[in-house]
Amino acid sequence: MDSAPQIGLSGECAELIFKRAMSAGRAAAAAELEQVYGKSARLYLKGVLLLEFLLDSAHDETDKTVLNQYKSLFEQRLFVTE
């Protein structure tokens, strides 16, 4: 996904939140590879919370599906790292 979902927030705000969630996921994966599981779990949780916020504001079903997919993947990794 190259751009943030279009939701009730301004496009710029939604894009910043989405990018931050993706950044948290990448950092969490890197921490997981380094076996720093506490940091990894915190970052995955941060990503989940940001995606949940976007989901609460999303109107388009396609956007909701994509956000839920990312959220589910982050939650799976969070479960492994806890």
Secondary structure, 3 states (H helix, E strand, C coil): CCCCCCECCCHHHHHHHHHHHHHHHHHHHHHHHCCCHHHHHHHHHHHHHHHHHHHHHECCHHHHHHHHHHHHHHHHHHHHHC
